[in-house]
């Protein structure tokens, strides 16, 4: 998603793409050449990305990557109909959110946000008492309680933003 999303904003050299993905992913999820370039090659073989060679600033030629028409269609499809994990996993959702503005359909954008909101509105916890999610006040371990307090507050803030954004998108 991040490769397609950044290339959806315009052509990039491989190194520039790597830097942008690394900044989006953050320090906890480093981007290695061993994962990025094979992914680019797979997208190129699938006809979603094209590569143009240009002279380099020194001696080596540089490759500029661009989305093909099929790549733009695939990006649009992934934004319009994200996989469940792209909605439920916070890191993947933030990646999706970073590029959702490229989907030029406010109703479709709102639908994606509504899916995330529905997921967040389900009771959840890292810890359970039997089958019931445990609340922060029930946790005696200081650090587990901290996890629950932070998760609760982050979830409240996200749900508030989602409701506001959905209303704005639905209002036109």
Order of alpha helices (4+ residues) and beta strands (2+ residues): alpha-beta-alpha-alpha-beta-beta-alpha-alpha-alpha-alpha-beta-beta-alpha
